[in-house]
Amino acid sequence: THNLPPGLEYLNQLDQIIIHQQVELLEAILGTETSSKYEIKNPLGQRVYFAVEENGCFDRKLCSPLRAFTIRIADNAGREVIRVIRPLRCNSCWFPCFLQELEVQSPPGTIAGYVVQNWDPFLPKFTIQNQSKEDVLKIIGPCATCGCFDDVDFEVKALNEMTTIGKISKYWSGFVNNVFTNTANFGIQVPVDLDVRIKAVMIGACFLIDLMFFENSLDGL
């Protein structure tokens, strides 16, 4: 473990990661978009990291859910261990040359990997890449991302897209929670022996999926 990026040692023993968005009172009452804050937990519900989105009010009001952002992820001691950077890019299959791309750094300033959106006319598709931009995994979502009172699963697959090795799930947590607070609850399931850098990239992929497909949705209601 001495070769792992500092702060990622704990991910080495996890095969499931829970991401819970914290509800902002102003956003819940007035519907005003505020910077997102998340708790990242282990399967027992214990907080491992916390994350804060950084961007301008202009981005949140006019560009959401396309907004550019930097998400800083810190451990419980307050040390930033992961940085997720999303530039302002297109979110339409009609512009395949300018689709979403996310950069994940760990430690901050050192590339851990990338999340790259792939063009497809029917399904949400992404490629997970390592620090050298070599393809590692695929993520394939359903043709309809509305929850319809159920969880929504994005399958994590091998590069041949035939073998499923995990998933990113959007948990449906009830009418009041989703409609009136628009909070996000996700679970990431991956092999325990997956490179911790790729696990960090999967966390970044989860944030991207949240903004692209669930930021303004009612989760099937």
Phi, psi and chi 1 to 4 in degrees:
 res  aa     phi    psi   chi1   chi2   chi3   chi4
   1 THR       -   -7.5   59.7      -      -      -
   2 HIS   -70.3  -13.8   61.4  -80.0      -      -
   3 ASN   -92.7   -1.3  -68.1  -37.0      -      -
   4 LEU   -78.8  149.4  -58.9 -179.8      -      -
   5 PRO   -57.5  138.5  -24.1   34.2      -      -
   6 PRO   -59.1  131.9   18.5  -30.4      -      -
   7 GLY    97.0  -14.3      -      -      -      -
   8 LEU   -98.6    1.9  -64.4 -167.1      -      -
   9 GLU   -56.9  -35.8  -60.6   90.1   -8.8      -
  10 TYR   -67.1  -32.4 -166.5   75.0      -      -
  11 LEU   -64.4  -20.0  -69.0 -179.1      -      -
  12 ASN   -61.6  -24.9 -158.2   39.4      -      -
  13 GLN  -107.7    7.9   54.0 -171.4  -50.1      -
  14 LEU  -106.1  137.6  -67.1 -176.9      -      -
  15 ASP  -115.3    0.6   61.4   -2.8      -      -
  16 GLN  -143.0  134.2 -175.7  175.4    7.8      -
  17 ILE  -130.1  131.2  -57.4  166.3      -      -
  18 ILE  -107.4  132.7  -53.1  -60.5      -      -
  19 ILE  -120.1  121.3  -62.3  180.0      -      -
  20 HIS  -121.9  123.0  172.3   68.6      -      -
  21 GLN   -80.4  132.3 -175.9  177.5    5.0      -
  22 GLN   -81.5  136.4  -64.6  179.6  -48.7      -
  23 VAL   -81.5  126.6  178.2      -      -      -
  24 GLU   -90.5  128.3  -67.5  -68.4  -34.2      -
  25 LEU   -59.6  -43.5 -176.0   60.7      -      -
  26 LEU   -62.9  -41.1 -175.9   63.0      -      -
  27 GLU   -68.1  -38.6 -175.8  172.9   -8.9      -
  28 ALA   -67.1  -38.0      -      -      -      -
  29 ILE   -84.5  -47.1  -64.5  175.5      -      -
  30 LEU  -100.7  -11.3  -57.8  178.9      -      -
  31 GLY    75.5   15.3      -      -      -      -
  32 THR   -81.6  126.8  -58.9      -      -      -
  33 GLU   -71.7  121.1 -172.7   71.8   32.6      -
  34 THR  -117.7  167.3   60.2      -      -      -
  35 SER   -61.6  132.9  -65.5      -      -      -
  36 SER   -75.3  144.2  -62.7      -      -      -
  37 LYS  -129.8  138.8  -61.7  178.4  178.1   63.0
  38 TYR  -132.6  151.7  -57.0   86.0      -      -
  39 GLU  -110.5  133.2  -72.3 -172.5  -35.2      -
  40 ILE  -109.9  121.9  -58.8  172.6      -      -
  41 LYS  -125.5  161.7  -55.9  176.2 -179.9  179.5
  42 ASN   -86.0  176.0   64.6   18.0      -      -
  43 PRO   -61.4  -18.2  -24.6   34.4      -      -
  44 LEU   -86.1   -1.2  -61.4  177.5      -      -
  45 GLY    86.5    8.1      -      -      -      -
  46 GLN   -85.0  133.4  -59.3  165.8  -33.1      -
  47 ARG   -70.9  129.1 -170.9  176.5   76.1  178.4
  48 VAL  -102.1  -44.8 -179.2      -      -      -
  49 TYR  -138.7  164.2  -53.5  113.0      -      -
  50 PHE  -130.6  150.9   59.8   91.1      -      -
  51 ALA  -131.2  143.8      -      -      -      -
  52 VAL  -132.4  131.4  178.3      -      -      -
  53 GLU   -85.9  136.8  175.4 -171.4   -6.3      -
  54 GLU  -120.5  124.7  -68.6 -176.5   -5.4      -
  55 ASN  -169.8  179.7   50.2   26.3      -      -
  56 GLY   -90.6  160.2      -      -      -      -
  57 CYS   -60.0  -35.4 -179.4      -      -      -
  58 PHE   -59.7  -44.5  173.6   86.1      -      -
  59 ASP   -62.1  -44.5  -67.7  -41.0      -      -
  60 ARG   -68.8  -36.9  -67.2 -167.5  -60.5  -87.5
  61 LYS   -80.5  -42.5  -66.8  -64.4  -68.8 -176.4
  62 LEU  -101.4  -24.8  -62.0 -176.7      -      -
  63 CYS  -108.5   -9.9  -60.4      -      -      -
  64 SER   -62.4  136.5  179.5      -      -      -
  65 PRO   -92.0   17.0   34.3  -35.1      -      -
  66 LEU   -87.8   -1.4  -65.2  176.3      -      -
  67 ARG   -58.4  145.5   62.8 -176.5 -178.4  -93.8
  68 ALA   -73.2  151.3      -      -      -      -
  69 PHE  -158.6  162.0   63.2   67.8      -      -
  70 THR  -122.8  124.8  -62.9      -      -      -
  71 ILE  -107.9  121.6  -66.5 -179.2      -      -
  72 ARG   -99.9  125.0  -59.4 -178.7 -174.7  -85.7
  73 ILE  -112.3  123.4  -57.7  174.9      -      -
  74 ALA  -120.7  154.8      -      -      -      -
  75 ASP   -82.6 -177.8   60.9   16.5      -      -
  76 ASN   -69.5  -12.5  -71.9  -35.8      -      -
  77 ALA   -90.4   -0.5      -      -      -      -
  78 GLY    87.6    7.9      -      -      -      -
  79 ARG   -86.7  123.4  174.9 -177.9   55.9  169.2
  80 GLU   -68.5  124.7 -175.6 -178.4   -0.2      -
  81 VAL  -118.2  -23.2  -64.6      -      -      -
  82 ILE  -137.9  140.5  -56.0  171.1      -      -
  83 ARG  -129.0  128.2 -175.1  175.4  -61.3  169.6
  84 VAL  -112.7  124.6 -179.2      -      -      -
  85 ILE  -122.1  122.9  -58.8  172.7      -      -
  86 ARG  -120.3  115.6 -179.9 -157.8 -166.5 -171.3
  87 PRO   -79.0  165.3   28.9  -33.7      -      -
  88 LEU   -75.0  114.6 -178.1   63.7      -      -
  89 ARG  -139.5  176.1  -64.6  178.4   70.8   92.3
  90 CYS   -79.4  158.3 -174.8      -      -      -
  91 ASN  -132.2   39.3 -169.5   24.1      -      -
  92 SER  -131.5  139.4  171.2      -      -      -
  93 CYS   -70.0   -8.9   64.0      -      -      -
  94 TRP   -81.5   -7.9  -60.3  109.7      -      -
  95 PHE  -126.6   69.3  -61.5   95.0      -      -
  96 PRO   -67.3  -15.0   25.0  -34.6      -      -
  97 CYS   -88.7   -1.7   61.0      -      -      -
  98 PHE  -139.0   41.7 -157.0   63.2      -      -
  99 LEU   -80.3  178.4  -64.1  177.7      -      -
 100 GLN   -66.4  141.2  -65.8  -66.1  -50.5      -
 101 GLU  -145.7  131.2 -177.5  170.4  -37.0      -
 102 LEU  -120.7  137.7 -161.3   75.2      -      -
 103 GLU  -110.9  133.1  178.2 -177.5  -62.2      -
 104 VAL  -118.4  129.0  178.9      -      -      -
 105 GLN  -115.6  138.8  -58.1  175.4   -2.3      -
 106 SER  -162.1  116.4 -176.2      -      -      -
 107 PRO   -66.3  166.5   28.1  -36.2      -      -
 108 PRO   -51.8  129.1  -28.4   36.3      -      -
 109 GLY   101.0  -13.4      -      -      -      -
 110 THR  -118.1  123.4  -59.4      -      -      -
 111 ILE   -67.4  129.9  -57.8  -63.6      -      -
 112 ALA  -101.4  -31.1      -      -      -      -
 113 GLY   166.1 -174.1      -      -      -      -
 114 TYR  -137.8  155.8  -58.1   86.6      -      -
 115 VAL  -118.1  121.8 -176.5      -      -      -
 116 VAL  -121.7  125.5  179.1      -      -      -
 117 GLN   -74.6  136.6 -177.3 -175.6    7.4      -
 118 ASN  -105.4  142.8  -54.9  130.6      -      -
 119 TRP   -71.5  132.1 -175.3   87.7      -      -
 120 ASP  -157.4  133.3 -171.0  -80.0      -      -
 121 PRO   -73.9  -13.6   26.7  -34.3      -      -
 122 PHE  -124.3  -37.3  -55.3  110.1      -      -
 123 LEU  -117.8  146.1  -62.0  175.3      -      -
 124 PRO   -70.5  124.2  -12.6   27.0      -      -
 125 LYS  -134.9  140.4  -72.8 -171.0  175.2 -176.5
 126 PHE  -140.2  154.5  -56.9   87.7      -      -
 127 THR  -116.9  132.2  -62.0      -      -      -
 128 ILE   -92.4  126.3  -59.1  -63.8      -      -
 129 GLN  -119.4  152.4  -61.3  177.8  -28.2      -
 130 ASN   -83.7 -171.7   62.2   18.2      -      -
 131 GLN   -65.3  -21.0   63.9  -91.1   35.0      -
 132 SER   -94.0   10.1  -58.8      -      -      -
 133 LYS    63.5   29.4  -74.9 -147.5  164.3 -173.4
 134 GLU   -90.8  134.5  -62.1  167.6  -23.5      -
 135 ASP   -64.8  136.2  -64.9   -8.9      -      -
 136 VAL  -120.0  -49.6  177.5      -      -      -
 137 LEU  -142.4  165.9  -64.7  170.6      -      -
 138 LYS  -118.7  150.0  -63.6  -77.3 -172.4  177.0
 139 ILE  -124.1  126.7  -61.8  175.8      -      -
 140 ILE  -127.8  122.8  -58.3  177.9      -      -
 141 GLY   -97.7  176.5      -      -      -      -
 142 PRO   -78.8  162.7   29.9  -34.6      -      -
 143 CYS   -69.4  -25.0   58.1      -      -      -
 144 ALA  -124.8  125.6      -      -      -      -
 145 THR  -100.5    5.3   55.8      -      -      -
 146 CYS   -72.4  136.9   57.9      -      -      -
 147 GLY   -73.3  -35.1      -      -      -      -
 148 CYS    51.6   49.7  -61.6      -      -      -
 149 PHE    64.0   29.6  -53.4  102.9      -      -
 150 ASP  -148.8  165.8 -155.8   -5.9      -      -
 151 ASP   -69.2  155.6  -61.9  -14.8      -      -
 152 VAL  -117.5  124.4  179.9      -      -      -
 153 ASP  -109.0  130.6  -67.1  -27.9      -      -
 154 PHE  -106.2  115.5  -73.2   69.5      -      -
 155 GLU   -80.2  136.4  -66.3 -175.1  -24.4      -
 156 VAL   -95.8  122.0 -180.0      -      -      -
 157 LYS  -126.6  160.4  -66.9  179.5  173.2  -71.7
 158 ALA   -67.2  169.1      -      -      -      -
 159 LEU   -63.3  -24.7  -67.7  178.6      -      -
 160 ASN   -77.1   -4.2   60.6   13.8      -      -
 161 GLU    62.3   14.7  -60.9 -172.5    7.1      -
 162 MET  -101.3  -33.3  -59.9  -63.2  -66.7      -
 163 THR  -104.0  123.1  -54.6      -      -      -
 164 THR   -92.0  125.7  -59.5      -      -      -
 165 ILE  -114.8   -5.1   66.7  164.8      -      -
 166 GLY   179.1 -166.1      -      -      -      -
 167 LYS  -163.9  157.8   61.8 -177.6  178.0  178.9
 168 ILE  -113.3  121.7  -64.3  176.4      -      -
 169 SER  -115.8  132.9  -60.2      -      -      -
 170 LYS   -92.8  116.5  169.7   67.5  168.0   71.0
 171 TYR   -85.0  126.6  -62.6  137.6      -      -
 172 TRP   -80.8  124.1 -174.8   81.6      -      -
 173 SER  -121.5   18.2   48.7      -      -      -
 174 GLY   115.6  156.0      -      -      -      -
 175 PHE   -59.8  -52.1 -179.9   86.5      -      -
 176 VAL   -63.1  -45.7  173.4      -      -      -
 177 ASN   -62.4  -47.5 -169.0   38.1      -      -
 178 ASN   -78.8  -40.8  -81.4  -47.6      -      -
 179 VAL   -79.1  -40.7  175.2      -      -      -
 180 PHE   -94.1  -18.0  -68.6  100.5      -      -
 181 THR  -119.8  -16.7   65.9      -      -      -
 182 ASN    54.1   34.4 -159.6   31.2      -      -
 183 THR   -77.3  157.4 -171.8      -      -      -
 184 ALA  -115.7  135.5      -      -      -      -
 185 ASN  -133.0  119.6  -67.8  -77.6      -      -
 186 PHE  -127.3  153.7  -75.6   88.1      -      -
 187 GLY  -127.6  136.8      -      -      -      -
 188 ILE  -114.1  124.8  -57.9  171.7      -      -
 189 GLN  -119.3  122.2  -64.2 -177.9   32.4      -
 190 VAL  -142.5  162.3  -69.0      -      -      -
 191 PRO   -59.5  141.3  -23.9   34.1      -      -
 192 VAL   -63.2  -28.4   68.2      -      -      -
 193 ASP   -90.7    9.5   58.5   -9.3      -      -
 194 LEU   -65.5  141.7 -173.3   66.5      -      -
 195 ASP   -51.5  132.1 -172.1  -31.0      -      -
 196 VAL   -61.6  -28.8  -66.5      -      -      -
 197 ARG   -64.7  -39.6  -63.6  169.4 -176.9   82.5
 198 ILE   -70.6  -34.1  -59.3  -57.9      -      -
 199 LYS   -61.1  -39.9  -69.9 -178.8 -177.8  179.9
 200 ALA   -63.8  -39.6      -      -      -      -
 201 VAL   -64.9  -35.8  176.6      -      -      -
 202 MET   -63.4  -35.0  -65.6  -66.3  -64.6      -
 203 ILE   -63.3  -42.8  -67.2  173.9      -      -
 204 GLY   -61.3  -40.0      -      -      -      -
 205 ALA   -61.5  -36.3      -      -      -      -
 206 CYS   -63.4  -43.8 -169.5      -      -      -
 207 PHE   -62.0  -41.9  -69.5  134.5      -      -
 208 LEU   -63.9  -44.9 -179.7   60.8      -      -
 209 ILE   -61.8  -39.9  -71.6  171.2      -      -
 210 ASP   -58.7  -49.6  177.8   27.1      -      -
 211 LEU   -70.1  -37.4  -76.5 -179.5      -      -
 212 MET   -71.9  -35.9  -71.3 -178.6   63.8      -
 213 PHE  -119.6  -16.7  -58.7  103.5      -      -
 214 PHE  -128.9   -3.5  -57.3  106.0      -      -
 215 GLU   -57.0  -44.3  173.5   75.9    7.7      -
 216 ASN  -116.8   17.5  -63.4  -45.2      -      -
 217 SER   -89.2  163.8   76.3      -      -      -
 218 LEU  -106.2   16.0  -61.8 -177.2      -      -
 219 ASP    52.9   45.8  -64.2  -50.7      -      -
 220 GLY    91.7   -2.0      -      -      -      -
 221 LEU   -88.1      -  -62.5  177.6      -      -
